[in-house]
Amino acid sequence: MADDDPARKPPAASNGTRVKIETDVDIVTARQMGRALAAQMGFGPSVSTVVSMAISELARNIVSYAKRGEIVLKPTNSNGRVSIEIVAHDEGPGIANVTQAMQDGFSTSGGLGLGLPGVKRLMDEFEIVSEVGRGTTVKVRKWKT
């Protein structure tokens, strides 16, 4: 991804925390930080676990497919509604067919193919932008109820 293309840059982490993702240890760190942020924001233990599961899957995809990237964790407040926003960004090979990648059972790695579709089911909002040769950005949000 070209650094001069503002449309493809990850969002700024104002009031957020960036976690560099390159190794399994980074996955654990991001997951723990997400769980802690969710708890700090008043999410219950079960929702904090859901947030941590989504982060784990997104970070695992970065390590498995792109080798390096980042997770941005950000508390948000919109018209008095609180949410945690998670953005996973990499500059890896990208996803050739996002529609296919979002189908349960589809996998290019021999896994179960439940990763991205599972994250979509766990979270309240899900957005993915991917371009072959330029990388992938997945933005998810969980609203506090």
C-alpha positions in Angstrom: 0.0 0.0 0.0 1.3 3.4 -0.9 1.7 5.8 2.1 0.5 8.6 -0.1 -2.9 7.2 -0.7 -5.1 8.6 2.1 -8.0 6.5 1.2 -6.1 3.3 2.0 -4.4 4.5 5.2 -5.6 3.0 8.5 -7.7 5.4 10.6 -5.9 7.6 13.1 -5.8 6.2 16.6 -6.9 9.4 18.4 -8.0 8.2 21.8 -7.1 4.7 20.7 -4.3 2.2 21.2 -2.3 0.7 18.4 -0.9 -2.8 18.8 1.7 -3.9 16.3 1.0 -7.5 15.2 3.8 -9.7 14.0 3.9 -12.8 16.2 1.7 -15.0 18.4 2.8 -13.0 21.4 1.4 -9.9 19.8 -2.0 -11.7 19.2 -2.2 -12.4 23.0 -1.2 -8.9 23.8 -3.9 -7.4 21.6 -6.5 -9.8 22.9 -5.6 -8.9 26.5 -5.6 -5.2 25.8 -9.0 -5.4 24.1 -10.5 -7.4 27.0 -9.2 -4.9 29.5 -10.5 -1.9 27.5 -13.9 -3.5 27.2 -14.0 -4.1 30.9 -12.8 -0.6 31.7 -15.6 0.7 29.4 -18.2 -1.2 31.5 -18.8 -4.1 29.2 -19.6 -7.3 31.1 -17.4 -10.4 31.2 -19.2 -12.2 28.4 -19.0 -9.3 26.0 -15.4 -8.6 26.9 -14.7 -12.2 26.0 -16.5 -11.8 22.6 -14.4 -8.7 21.9 -11.2 -10.6 22.8 -12.3 -13.5 20.5 -12.8 -11.1 17.6 -9.5 -9.4 18.2 -7.7 -12.8 18.4 -9.2 -13.9 15.0 -8.4 -10.6 13.3 -4.8 -10.6 14.6 -4.4 -14.3 13.7 -5.3 -13.5 10.1 -2.7 -10.7 10.1 0.1 -13.1 11.2 -1.1 -16.0 9.0 -1.7 -14.1 5.8 0.1 -10.7 5.9 2.9 -11.5 8.4 2.6 -8.0 10.0 0.0 -5.3 10.6 -1.7 -3.6 13.5 -4.8 -3.6 15.6 -6.3 -0.3 16.8 -8.5 -0.4 19.8 -10.7 2.6 20.4 -13.5 3.6 22.7 -16.2 5.6 20.9 -19.2 7.6 22.0 -21.9 8.5 19.5 -24.9 10.4 20.7 -24.4 9.0 24.2 -24.0 5.4 22.9 -20.7 3.8 23.9 -18.9 1.3 21.7 -15.5 -0.3 21.3 -14.1 -0.1 17.8 -11.4 -2.5 16.6 -9.6 -1.9 13.3 -7.3 -4.6 11.9 -5.0 -3.3 9.2 -2.3 -4.9 7.1 -0.4 -4.3 3.9 -0.4 -8.0 3.0 -1.5 -9.8 -0.2 -5.1 -8.7 0.2 -8.2 -10.9 -0.4 -9.0 -11.7 -4.0 -12.7 -12.5 -3.4 -14.1 -10.9 -0.2 -17.6 -12.3 -0.9 -16.1 -15.8 -1.0 -13.9 -15.2 2.1 -17.0 -14.2 4.0 -18.7 -17.6 3.4 -18.6 -20.1 6.2 -16.3 -23.0 5.3 -14.1 -21.1 2.8 -10.4 -21.2 3.7 -7.2 -20.8 1.7 -5.2 -22.1 4.6 -6.9 -25.5 5.2 -8.7 -24.2 8.4 -12.4 -24.4 9.1 -13.1 -21.1 7.3 -15.0 -19.6 10.2 -12.7 -16.7 11.0 -14.1 -13.6 9.2 -17.7 -14.8 9.1 -17.4 -15.6 12.8 -16.0 -12.1 13.6 -19.0 -10.7 11.7 -21.4 -12.7 13.8 -19.7 -11.8 17.1 -19.7 -8.0 16.5 -22.5 -5.5 15.9 -20.9 -3.8 12.9 -18.4 -5.2 10.4 -16.7 -3.6 7.4 -13.9 -5.0 5.3 -11.9 -3.3 2.5 -9.3 -5.4 0.7 -7.3 -4.9 -2.4 -5.0 -7.6 -3.9 -1.4 -6.6 -3.5 -2.2 -3.7 -1.2 -3.7 -5.2 2.0 -6.8 -5.5 4.1 -8.6 -3.4 6.7 -11.3 -4.8 8.8 -13.3 -2.4 11.1 -15.7 -3.9 13.7 -17.6 -2.4 16.5 -19.4 -3.7 19.6 -22.1 -1.4 21.2 -22.6 -1.3 24.9 -26.3 -2.2 25.6 
